[in-house]
């Protein structure tokens, strides 16, 4: 029955060693201990040149996209102005008394849009069938037939004759002009006058 005495001796030994202090080997080991080395925090800045180059390329693309959007928005101001005018004309064609004047204002409005979008040498001299062909060539989905009839025939109508057009046909003319103003295509090649 030496086991209970052994347990008692082991239980008493840590208390005895704690009272006497650490052994010389333990003191030597404690003297050589260093604090835990904590690594520096991970920086948020890129560590390699590749990330810096990627950030520069992305910043350049963002600037280009914003610049292109601003240029496009400025370049299409004439479209916004024309659409505003067409909205006013749309309300005027509903009234039979104002219909003639409103319909006569559509052709010059379309011509002004074309003069802004293309060089004057390309569009100013066009009239009649050549003018309608030019507009149709640059319209998405072709030129509206009601607008074609107005552009070809309105200049030969006596004043006041266009008010006889019914309101549906008059609104179709304005809607066709609106579609052309919104959707006409102008390419870079179109902006240059041929030599």
N, CA, C and O of each residue as an XYZ file, in Angstrom:
780
protein
N       0.814     -1.161      0.000
C       0.000      0.000      0.000
C       0.862      1.230      0.000
O       0.654      2.189      0.743
N       1.774      1.156     -0.814
C       2.651      2.294     -0.943
C       2.089      3.339     -1.888
O       2.597      4.458     -1.956
N       1.060      2.985     -2.602
C       0.508      3.907     -3.578
C      -0.046      5.163     -2.934
O       0.195      6.256     -3.448
N      -0.806      5.055     -1.789
C      -1.304      6.317     -1.240
C      -0.170      7.213     -0.784
O      -0.290      8.433     -0.896
N       0.884      6.686     -0.294
C       2.006      7.513      0.128
C       2.692      8.158     -1.057
O       3.185      9.283     -0.967
N       2.720      7.434     -2.178
C       3.335      7.966     -3.393
C       2.530      9.133     -3.945
O       3.070     10.147     -4.387
N       1.208      8.946     -3.900
C       0.344     10.034     -4.369
C       0.527     11.241     -3.467
O       0.588     12.378     -3.934
N       0.615     10.983     -2.181
C       0.767     12.085     -1.253
C       2.109     12.772     -1.469
O       2.206     13.993     -1.347
N       3.152     11.995     -1.789
C       4.471     12.575     -1.988
C       4.500     13.417     -3.257
O       5.116     14.482     -3.269
N       3.828     12.951     -4.357
C       3.810     13.720     -5.600
C       2.976     14.978     -5.449
O       3.288     16.014     -6.036
N       1.930     14.885     -4.670
C       1.099     16.064     -4.500
C       1.822     17.096     -3.662
O       1.598     18.294     -3.834
N       2.659     16.671     -2.785
C       3.368     17.616     -1.935
C       4.585     18.167     -2.646
O       5.072     19.234     -2.272
N       5.092     17.486     -3.649
C       6.321     17.921     -4.275
C       6.185     19.211     -5.067
O       7.124     20.006     -5.019
N       5.075     19.507     -5.815
C       4.998     20.807     -6.482
C       4.932     21.942     -5.479
O       5.476     23.019     -5.724
N       4.291     21.722     -4.385
C       4.224     22.787     -3.385
C       5.591     23.022     -2.786
O       5.966     24.155     -2.486
N       6.332     21.942     -2.616
C       7.670     22.086     -2.044
C       8.584     22.767     -3.042
O       9.392     23.610     -2.651
N       8.480     22.423     -4.349
C       9.367     23.038     -5.335
C       8.980     24.481     -5.589
O       9.843     25.301     -5.902
N       7.685     24.815     -5.459
C       7.261     26.199     -5.648
C       7.790     27.059     -4.512
O       8.130     28.224     -4.724
N       7.863     26.511     -3.332
C       8.381     27.275     -2.203
C       9.873     27.487     -2.348
O      10.391     28.532     -1.955
N      10.568     26.516     -2.902
C      12.003     26.661     -3.032
C      12.389     27.437     -4.272
O      13.543     27.856     -4.369
N      11.462     27.667     -5.271
C      11.736     28.419     -6.489
C      12.146     27.498     -7.622
O      12.268     26.289     -7.427
N      12.357     28.053     -8.792
C      12.723     27.219     -9.935
C      14.148     26.714     -9.785
O      14.986     27.289     -9.090
N      14.361     25.659    -10.447
C      15.691     25.061    -10.418
C      16.634     25.918    -11.255
O      16.177     26.744    -12.045
N      17.917     25.737    -11.097
C      18.868     26.557    -11.881
C      18.708     26.361    -13.402
O      18.878     27.305    -14.174
N      18.376     25.119    -13.825
C      18.181     24.903    -15.268
C      16.934     25.665    -15.761
O      16.931     26.210    -16.865
N      15.876     25.696    -14.927
C      14.667     26.407    -15.311
C      14.916     27.907    -15.374
O      14.408     28.589    -16.263
N      15.711     28.425    -14.415
C      16.044     29.842    -14.438
C      16.834     30.198    -15.702
O      16.594     31.240    -16.313
N      17.744     29.361    -16.078
C      18.541     29.594    -17.285
C      17.654     29.575    -18.530
O      17.827     30.396    -19.431
N      16.716     28.647    -18.580
C      15.806     28.555    -19.717
C      14.893     29.774    -19.765
O      14.616     30.291    -20.847
N      14.415     30.249    -18.599
C      13.550     31.420    -18.568
C      14.288     32.683    -19.005
O      13.688     33.576    -19.605
N      15.579     32.762    -18.709
C      16.358     33.916    -19.095
C      16.492     34.018    -20.624
O      16.578     35.121    -21.164
N      16.511     32.894    -21.309
C      16.674     32.885    -22.764
C      15.350     32.994    -23.526
O      15.356     33.059    -24.755
N      14.225     33.015    -22.822
C      12.930     33.151    -23.496
C      12.751     34.573    -24.021
O      13.161     35.539    -23.379
N      12.147     34.685    -25.169
C      11.819     35.996    -25.764
C      10.304     36.090    -25.921
O       9.600     35.081    -25.913
N       9.816     37.331    -26.064
C       8.376     37.509    -26.273
C       7.972     36.905    -27.614
O       8.797     36.706    -28.506
N       6.703     36.628    -27.725
C       6.181     36.096    -28.976
C       6.279     37.206    -30.027
O       5.831     38.328    -29.791
N       6.854     36.897    -31.161
C       7.012     37.884    -32.227
C       5.718     37.914    -33.039
O       5.311     36.913    -33.628
N       5.090     39.077    -33.053
C       3.856     39.257    -33.816
C       4.248     39.849    -35.170
O       4.967     40.847    -35.223
N       3.780     39.240    -36.269
C       4.145     39.797    -37.581
C       3.483     41.154    -37.773
O       2.439     41.428    -37.181
N       4.086     42.003    -38.599
C       3.465     43.308    -38.840
C       2.132     43.120    -39.568
O       1.947     42.127    -40.271
N       1.203     44.066    -39.405
C      -0.089     43.926    -40.088
C       0.089     43.935    -41.603
O       1.001     44.572    -42.130
N      -0.776     43.235    -42.277
C      -0.693     43.162    -43.733
C      -1.090     44.516    -44.303
O      -2.174     45.015    -44.002
N      -0.227     45.122    -45.123
C      -0.569     46.443    -45.669
C      -1.637     46.334    -46.767
O      -1.762     45.305    -47.432
N      -2.394     47.409    -46.937
C      -3.431     47.434    -47.963
C      -2.871     47.865    -49.313
O      -3.521     47.694    -50.344
N      -1.687     48.413    -49.304
C      -1.085     48.831    -50.572
C      -0.548     47.612    -51.305
O      -0.105     46.654    -50.673
N      -0.584     47.640    -52.636
C      -0.076     46.484    -53.385
C       1.423     46.311    -53.187
O       2.175     47.281    -53.091
N       1.829     45.068    -53.129
C       3.237     44.764    -52.863
C       4.056     44.577    -54.129
O       5.283     44.665    -54.099
N       3.376     44.319    -55.247
C       4.123     44.081    -56.477
C       3.729     45.122    -57.511
O       2.686     45.764    -57.388
N       4.552     45.287    -58.516
C       4.308     46.275    -59.558
C       3.090     45.917    -60.397
O       2.440     46.796    -60.964
N       2.780     44.624    -60.476
C       1.636     44.191    -61.282
C       0.328     44.775    -60.793
O      -0.512     45.186    -61.593
N       0.152     44.813    -59.472
C      -1.086     45.381    -58.929
C      -1.155     46.880    -59.188
O      -2.223     47.418    -59.483
N      -0.025     47.546    -59.077
C       0.002     48.985    -59.351
C      -0.322     49.255    -60.816
O      -1.059     50.190    -61.130
N       0.226     48.436    -61.712
C      -0.076     48.603    -63.137
C      -1.549     48.321    -63.426
O      -2.178     49.032    -64.210
N      -2.096     47.290    -62.795
C      -3.509     46.980    -62.975
C      -4.382     48.131    -62.483
O      -5.365     48.493    -63.131
N      -4.022     48.700    -61.344
C      -4.786     49.839    -60.822
C      -4.688     51.030    -61.768
O      -5.677     51.734    -61.976
N      -3.520     51.265    -62.339
C      -3.356     52.371    -63.278
C      -4.177     52.143    -64.546
O      -4.804     53.071    -65.057
N      -4.174     50.914    -65.050
C      -4.952     50.598    -66.255
C      -6.442     50.751    -65.971
O      -7.172     51.310    -66.790
N      -6.901     50.261    -64.823
C      -8.313     50.395    -64.475
C      -8.718     51.857    -64.295
O      -9.811     52.256    -64.694
N      -7.837     52.646    -63.697
C      -8.124     54.079    -63.535
C      -8.197     54.762    -64.899
O      -9.061     55.608    -65.130
N      -7.286     54.391    -65.801
C      -7.310     54.973    -67.148
C      -8.578     54.579    -67.892
O      -9.174     55.403    -68.586
N      -8.999     53.312    -67.751
C     -10.236     52.868    -68.400
C     -11.448     53.595    -67.834
O     -12.360     53.963    -68.574
N     -11.457     53.800    -66.532
C     -12.565     54.522    -65.907
C     -12.616     55.963    -66.403
O     -13.693     56.474    -66.712
N     -11.458     56.623    -66.483
C     -11.420     57.992    -66.998
C     -11.876     58.041    -68.452
O     -12.613     58.946    -68.844
N     -11.438     57.068    -69.251
C     -11.845     57.026    -70.658
C     -13.358     56.833    -70.771
O     -14.007     57.495    -71.581
N     -13.922     55.928    -69.961
C     -15.364     55.674    -70.016
C     -16.154     56.913    -69.611
O     -17.149     57.251    -70.252
N     -15.720     57.588    -68.558
C     -16.415     58.800    -68.127
C     -16.277     59.890    -69.191
O     -17.248     60.578    -69.507
N     -15.078     60.045    -69.741
C     -14.865     61.042    -70.789
C     -15.700     60.753    -72.023
O     -16.275     61.670    -72.610
N     -15.773     59.486    -72.426
C     -16.591     59.110    -73.584
C     -18.065     59.378    -73.338
O     -18.780     59.838    -74.228
N     -18.515     59.089    -72.126
C     -19.922     59.346    -71.799
C     -20.231     60.838    -71.844
O     -21.289     61.238    -72.329
N     -19.324     61.655    -71.348
C     -19.540     63.110    -71.365
C     -19.537     63.625    -72.804
O     -20.384     64.435    -73.177
N     -18.580     63.152    -73.612
C     -18.516     63.589    -75.013
C     -19.779     63.162    -75.760
O     -20.349     63.942    -76.523
N     -20.211     61.926    -75.536
C     -21.418     61.434    -76.195
C     -22.644     62.226    -75.747
O     -23.501     62.563    -76.564
N     -22.725     62.518    -74.472
C     -23.860     63.280    -73.957
C     -23.881     64.671    -74.580
O     -24.947     65.158    -74.958
N     -22.722     65.317    -74.693
C     -22.655     66.643    -75.314
C     -22.948     66.564    -76.807
O     -23.644     67.418    -77.357
N     -22.417     65.539    -77.456
C     -22.614     65.387    -78.893
C     -24.085     65.158    -79.233
O     -24.534     65.559    -80.307
N     -24.827     64.533    -78.357
C     -26.234     64.224    -78.616
C     -27.194     65.265    -78.045
O     -28.387     64.995    -77.904
N     -26.689     66.434    -77.722
C     -27.574     67.474    -77.195
C     -28.633     67.863    -78.222
O     -29.786     68.118    -77.872
N     -28.233     67.906    -79.487
C     -29.189     68.282    -80.527
C     -30.358     67.293    -80.580
O     -31.484     67.672    -80.901
N     -30.083     66.024    -80.262
C     -31.169     65.033    -80.240
C     -32.159     65.353    -79.112
O     -33.374     65.322    -79.312
N     -31.625     65.656    -77.938
C     -32.500     65.968    -76.809
C     -33.337     67.212    -77.092
O     -34.527     67.251    -76.777
N     -32.708     68.234    -77.690
C     -33.446     69.449    -78.024
C     -34.528     69.164    -79.063
O     -35.650     69.656    -78.940
N     -34.202     68.380    -80.076
C     -35.178     68.050    -81.119
C     -36.323     67.224    -80.549
O     -37.478     67.425    -80.924
N     -36.015     66.303    -79.653
C     -37.087     65.497    -79.053
C     -38.019     66.366    -78.206
O     -39.224     66.122    -78.146
N     -37.454     67.373    -77.558
C     -38.285     68.303    -76.799
C     -39.224     69.074    -77.738
O     -40.408     69.246    -77.447
N     -38.675     69.530    -78.865
C     -39.509     70.237    -79.841
C     -40.577     69.319    -80.420
O     -41.718     69.736    -80.616
N     -40.211     68.075    -80.692
C     -41.188     67.127    -81.245
C     -42.302     66.831    -80.244
O     -43.442     66.592    -80.643
N     -41.991     66.844    -78.974
C     -43.028     66.642    -77.961
C     -44.037     67.793    -78.013
O     -45.239     67.571    -77.868
N     -43.552     69.018    -78.220
C     -44.462     70.158    -78.358
C     -45.287     70.043    -79.643
O     -46.486     70.322    -79.652
N     -44.621     69.626    -80.732
C     -45.341     69.478    -82.002
C     -46.392     68.378    -81.915
O     -47.440     68.464    -82.555
N     -46.117     67.360    -81.133
C     -47.067     66.258    -80.981
C     -48.375     66.742    -80.354
O     -49.458     66.294    -80.732
N     -48.263     67.649    -79.404
C     -49.497     68.191    -78.808
C     -50.189     69.145    -79.774
O     -51.414     69.261    -79.749
N     -49.423     69.835    -80.630
C     -50.020     70.785    -81.564
C     -50.741     70.087    -82.714
O     -51.735     70.610    -83.219
N     -50.260     68.917    -83.139
C     -50.919     68.253    -84.272
C     -52.288     67.699    -83.877
O     -53.107     67.397    -84.744
N     -52.534     67.567    -82.599
C     -53.853     67.097    -82.161
C     -54.925     68.151    -82.421
O     -56.092     67.821    -82.633
N     -54.525     69.413    -82.404
C     -55.462     70.517    -82.664
C     -55.460     70.816    -84.167
O     -54.415     71.121    -84.741
N     -56.620     70.728    -84.790
C     -56.717     70.922    -86.249
C     -56.278     72.322    -86.669
O     -55.772     72.499    -87.777
N     -56.464     73.319    -85.802
C     -56.089     74.692    -86.148
C     -54.565     74.860    -86.189
O     -54.054     75.672    -86.961
N     -53.845     74.108    -85.374
C     -52.387     74.231    -85.325
C     -51.689     73.152    -86.141
O     -50.464     73.175    -86.265
N     -52.422     72.232    -86.686
C     -51.834     71.063    -87.342
C     -50.957     71.444    -88.532
O     -49.867     70.894    -88.690
N     -51.407     72.367    -89.361
C     -50.635     72.729    -90.548
C     -49.266     73.291    -90.156
O     -48.241     72.867    -90.691
N     -49.254     74.237    -89.232
C     -47.986     74.849    -88.810
C     -47.079     73.823    -88.124
O     -45.863     73.834    -88.316
N     -47.675     72.945    -87.331
C     -46.878     71.934    -86.626
C     -46.246     70.948    -87.612
O     -45.074     70.597    -87.477
N     -47.023     70.503    -88.599
C     -46.478     69.558    -89.576
C     -45.428     70.214    -90.464
O     -44.465     69.560    -90.864
N     -45.596     71.474    -90.773
C     -44.590     72.187    -91.576
C     -43.299     72.394    -90.785
O     -42.240     72.591    -91.380
N     -43.370     72.352    -89.471
C     -42.169     72.520    -88.639
C     -41.364     71.232    -88.523
O     -40.210     71.269    -88.097
N     -41.950     70.086    -88.896
C     -41.246     68.805    -88.753
C     -40.068     68.715    -89.717
O     -38.967     68.340    -89.314
N     -40.289     69.057    -90.995
C     -39.216     68.926    -91.995
C     -37.995     69.795    -91.663
O     -36.872     69.294    -91.720
N     -38.175     71.089    -91.315
C     -36.995     71.877    -90.940
C     -36.297     71.353    -89.679
O     -35.079     71.461    -89.543
N     -37.078     70.791    -88.772
C     -36.479     70.224    -87.557
C     -35.580     69.042    -87.897
O     -34.472     68.930    -87.373
N     -36.051     68.167    -88.767
C     -35.238     67.020    -89.192
C     -34.002     67.510    -89.940
O     -32.914     66.961    -89.762
N     -34.158     68.539    -90.775
C     -33.016     69.094    -91.514
C     -31.984     69.689    -90.563
O     -30.784     69.504    -90.761
N     -32.438     70.404    -89.530
C     -31.498     70.965    -88.549
C     -30.724     69.865    -87.837
O     -29.524     69.997    -87.598
N     -31.410     68.786    -87.501
C     -30.725     67.655    -86.860
C     -29.638     67.095    -87.774
O     -28.522     66.816    -87.336
N     -29.979     66.937    -89.039
C     -29.002     66.391    -89.989
C     -27.828     67.342    -90.173
O     -26.693     66.891    -90.323
N     -28.074     68.634    -90.165
C     -26.986     69.604    -90.319
C     -26.044     69.595    -89.118
O     -24.854     69.876    -89.258
N     -26.568     69.278    -87.956
C     -25.708     69.180    -86.775
C     -24.919     67.874    -86.807
O     -23.738     67.853    -86.458
N     -25.565     66.786    -87.223
C     -24.939     65.464    -87.166
C     -23.910     65.242    -88.276
O     -22.878     64.612    -88.045
N     -24.181     65.747    -89.465
C     -23.290     65.527    -90.604
C     -22.755     66.854    -91.093
O     -23.330     67.901    -90.795
N     -21.667     66.830    -91.836
C     -21.125     68.081    -92.382
C     -22.135     68.752    -93.316
O     -22.907     68.086    -94.006
N     -22.108     70.054    -93.319
C     -23.052     70.840    -94.114
C     -22.957     70.492    -95.599
O     -23.972     70.481    -96.295
N     -21.766     70.212    -96.083
C     -21.587     69.886    -97.495
C     -22.291     68.598    -97.900
O     -22.565     68.374    -99.079
N     -22.575     67.775    -96.938
C     -23.230     66.502    -97.229
C     -24.746     66.568    -97.184
O     -25.420     65.799    -97.869
N     -25.287     67.473    -96.389
C     -26.741     67.455    -96.164
C     -27.466     68.708    -96.613
O     -28.659     68.638    -96.909
N     -26.802     69.846    -96.676
C     -27.505     71.105    -96.914
C     -28.179     71.144    -98.279
O     -29.270     71.699    -98.407
N     -27.563     70.578    -99.281
C     -28.118     70.689   -100.636
C     -29.145     69.610   -100.959
O     -29.775     69.664   -102.016
N     -29.327     68.638   -100.078
C     -30.271     67.553   -100.375
C     -31.714     68.008   -100.247
O     -32.059     68.777    -99.350
N     -32.561     67.519   -101.164
C     -33.998     67.796   -101.088
C     -34.738     66.712   -101.860
O     -34.146     65.967   -102.641
N     -36.028     66.642   -101.628
C     -36.871     65.700   -102.351
C     -36.488     64.251   -102.110
O     -36.251     63.841   -100.974
N     -36.430     63.472   -103.195
C     -36.157     62.036   -103.093
C     -34.748     61.760   -102.577
O     -34.543     60.801   -101.833
N     -33.772     62.589   -102.961
C     -32.393     62.390   -102.477
C     -32.321     62.605   -100.967
O     -31.593     61.896   -100.273
N     -33.073     63.582   -100.457
C     -33.104     63.861    -99.026
C     -33.739     62.699    -98.267
O     -33.235     62.280    -97.225
N     -34.837     62.188    -98.789
C     -35.520     61.062    -98.148
C     -34.634     59.819    -98.192
O     -34.591     59.058    -97.225
N     -33.921     59.603    -99.312
C     -33.011     58.452    -99.419
C     -31.875     58.573    -98.405
O     -31.482     57.578    -97.796
N     -31.346     59.774    -98.219
C     -30.286     59.989    -97.236
C     -30.783     59.677    -95.832
O     -30.109     58.987    -95.067
N     -31.965     60.187    -95.496
C     -32.519     59.935    -94.163
C     -32.792     58.447    -93.967
O     -32.516     57.902    -92.899
N     -33.332     57.789    -94.994
C     -33.609     56.356    -94.895
C     -32.355     55.530    -94.748
O     -32.357     54.514    -94.054
N     -31.266     55.959    -95.404
C     -30.006     55.214    -95.315
C     -29.400     55.289    -93.922
O     -28.661     54.390    -93.521
N     -29.699     56.337    -93.187
C     -29.115     56.496    -91.851
C     -30.089     56.199    -90.722
O     -29.744     56.346    -89.549
N     -31.306     55.780    -91.068
C     -32.302     55.471    -90.037
C     -32.225     53.996    -89.688
O     -32.018     53.152    -90.560
N     -32.390     53.698    -88.438
C     -32.468     52.294    -88.014
C     -33.855     51.778    -88.361
O     -34.861     52.325    -87.909
N     -33.901     50.750    -89.144
C     -35.191     50.186    -89.525
C     -35.871     50.935    -90.658
O     -37.041     50.684    -90.947
N     -35.168     51.842    -91.297
C     -35.756     52.581    -92.414
C     -36.553     53.779    -91.946
O     -36.837     53.942    -90.759
N     -36.904     54.607    -92.903
C     -37.644     55.827    -92.613
C     -39.141     55.527    -92.611
O     -39.637     54.769    -93.444
N     -39.841     56.127    -91.671
C     -41.277     55.921    -91.550
C     -41.989     56.422    -92.817
O     -41.687     57.515    -93.296
N     -42.937     55.631    -93.369
C     -43.627     56.046    -94.604
C     -44.395     57.363    -94.467
O     -44.433     58.149    -95.413
N     -45.001     57.615    -93.313
C     -45.735     58.874    -93.123
C     -44.779     60.059    -93.178
O     -45.109     61.098    -93.751
N     -43.613     59.910    -92.595
C     -42.618     60.978    -92.641
C     -42.095     61.149    -94.059
O     -41.861     62.277    -94.493
N     -41.909     60.070    -94.781
C     -41.470     60.155    -96.179
C     -42.459     60.973    -97.008
O     -42.065     61.867    -97.756
N     -43.739     60.659    -96.867
C     -44.756     61.385    -97.635
C     -44.732     62.874    -97.302
O     -44.862     63.718    -98.189
N     -44.565     63.187    -96.031
C     -44.533     64.594    -95.638
C     -43.303     65.283    -96.217
O     -43.410     66.389    -96.747
N     -42.150     64.653    -96.125
C     -40.914     65.284    -96.588
C     -40.915     65.507    -98.094
O     -40.363     66.495    -98.578
N     -41.527     64.602    -98.827
C     -41.554     64.753   -100.284
C     -42.654     65.709   -100.712
O     -42.434     66.543   -101.590
N     -43.830     65.607   -100.110
C     -44.966     66.370   -100.600
C     -45.266     67.669    -99.898
O     -45.954     68.513   -100.471
N     -44.787     67.878    -98.684
C     -45.193     69.063    -97.909
C     -44.719     70.359    -98.532
O     -45.405     71.378    -98.447
N     -43.565     70.331    -99.151
C     -43.056     71.580    -99.703
C     -43.883     72.072   -100.891
O     -43.824     73.247   -101.256
N     -44.657     71.156   -101.492
C     -45.476     71.537   -102.639
C     -46.933     71.804   -102.265
O     -47.736     72.169   -103.124
N     -47.271     71.628   -101.012
C     -48.639     71.857   -100.546
C     -48.854     73.351   -100.287
O     -47.966     74.049    -99.797
N     -50.025     73.807   -100.621
C     -50.367     75.201   -100.320
C     -50.520     75.351    -98.802
O     -50.877     74.396    -98.113
N     -50.249     76.546    -98.292
C     -50.416     76.762    -96.853
C     -51.843     76.444    -96.416
O     -52.804     76.818    -97.088
N     -51.968     75.766    -95.311
C     -53.257     75.395    -94.764
C     -53.755     74.036    -95.233
O     -54.733     73.524    -94.686
N     -53.119     73.446    -96.216
C     -53.582     72.165    -96.750
C     -53.230     70.989    -95.834
O     -53.912     69.965    -95.859
N     -52.193     71.122    -95.044
C     -51.783     70.012    -94.174
C     -52.714     69.846    -92.976
O     -52.694     68.803    -92.323
N     -53.521     70.849    -92.681
C     -54.448     70.695    -91.557
C     -55.579     69.735    -91.897
O     -56.289     69.273    -91.004
N     -55.754     69.429    -93.194
C     -56.775     68.456    -93.597
C     -56.349     67.027    -93.280
O     -57.172     66.112    -93.297
N     -55.069     66.839    -92.992
C     -54.573     65.501    -92.624
C     -55.248     65.084    -91.315
O     -55.400     65.897    -90.404
N     -55.647     63.826    -91.228
C     -56.292     63.401    -89.975
C     -55.262     63.332    -88.840
O     -54.057     63.255    -89.079
N     -55.760     63.360    -87.616
C     -54.878     63.423    -86.437
C     -53.988     62.189    -86.338
O     -52.841     62.302    -85.907
N     -54.485     61.013    -86.727
C     -53.671     59.795    -86.666
C     -52.479     59.854    -87.604
O     -51.367     59.482    -87.229
N     -52.713     60.326    -88.834
C     -51.611     60.459    -89.797
C     -50.624     61.528    -89.340
O     -49.415     61.368    -89.507
N     -51.133     62.616    -88.765
C     -50.258     63.690    -88.285
C     -49.386     63.192    -87.123
O     -48.196     63.496    -87.048
N     -50.001     62.428    -86.226
C     -49.211     61.870    -85.113
C     -48.201     60.849    -85.621
O     -47.115     60.731    -85.053
N     -48.529     60.114    -86.670
C     -47.591     59.151    -87.251
C     -46.380     59.873    -87.841
O     -45.260     59.368    -87.764
N     -46.595     61.040    -88.424
C     -45.483     61.842    -88.960
C     -44.543     62.243    -87.823
O     -43.326     62.081    -87.918
N     -45.128     62.766    -86.756
C     -44.307     63.202    -85.610
C     -43.608     62.002    -84.965
O     -42.450     62.107    -84.561
N     -44.300     60.868    -84.867
C     -43.680     59.666    -84.287
C     -42.539     59.169    -85.171
O     -41.507     58.729    -84.664
N     -42.721     59.238    -86.493
C     -41.644     58.840    -87.405
C     -40.433     59.749    -87.279
O     -39.293     59.285    -87.310
N     -40.686     61.056    -87.137
C     -39.579     61.999    -86.934
C     -38.881     61.716    -85.610
O     -37.656     61.790    -85.522
N     -39.661     61.393    -84.580
C     -39.074     61.082    -83.271
C     -38.192     59.841    -83.353
O     -37.096     59.810    -82.793
N     -38.683     58.808    -84.065
C     -37.874     57.590    -84.229
C     -36.584     57.882    -84.980
O     -35.528     57.353    -84.633
N     -36.664     58.720    -86.003
C     -35.456     59.030    -86.765
C     -34.467     59.822    -85.907
O     -33.270     59.536    -85.924
N     -34.950     60.803    -85.165
C     -34.056     61.616    -84.321
C     -33.377     60.733    -83.277
O     -32.177     60.868    -83.038
N     -34.129     59.839    -82.660
C     -33.545     58.957    -81.632
C     -32.568     57.963    -82.222
O     -31.526     57.686    -81.627
N     -32.893     57.424    -83.389
C     -32.145     56.268    -83.858
C     -31.235     56.455    -85.043
O     -30.638     55.478    -85.494
N     -31.089     57.673    -85.585
C     -30.207     57.776    -86.747
C     -28.762     57.522    -86.342
O     -28.321     57.880    -85.250
N     -28.046     56.893    -87.262
C     -26.653     56.490    -87.009
C     -25.708     57.464    -87.691
O     -25.871     57.805    -88.862
N     -24.718     57.902    -86.929
C     -23.676     58.769    -87.466
C     -22.353     58.096    -87.155
O     -21.986     57.959    -85.988
N     -21.634     57.677    -88.182
C     -20.336     57.043    -87.971
C     -19.231     58.091    -88.091
O     -19.485     59.225    -88.495
N     -18.026     57.712    -87.742
C     -16.901     58.639    -87.857
C     -16.658     59.024    -89.314
O     -16.310     60.164    -89.621
N     -16.847     58.054    -90.202
C     -16.643     58.342    -91.619
C     -17.673     59.352    -92.115
O     -17.383     60.148    -93.008
N     -18.880     59.323    -91.536
C     -19.926     60.254    -91.941
C     -19.587     61.691    -91.577
O     -20.077     62.624    -92.214
N     -18.761     61.877    -90.569
C     -18.458     63.226    -90.100
C     -17.472     63.958    -91.010
O     -17.304     65.171    -90.883
N     -16.829     63.252    -91.908
C     -15.835     63.876    -92.790
C     -16.449     64.145    -94.154
O     -17.154     63.309    -94.719
N     -16.165     65.327    -94.661
C     -16.660     65.694    -95.977
C     -15.748     65.059    -97.017
O     -14.528     65.201    -96.931
N     -16.317     64.359    -98.003
C     -15.462     63.757    -99.031
C     -14.767     64.832    -99.850
O     -15.337     65.890   -100.117
N     -13.545     64.555   -100.241
C     -12.749     65.542   -100.975
C     -13.159     65.622   -102.426
O     -12.590     66.404   -103.187
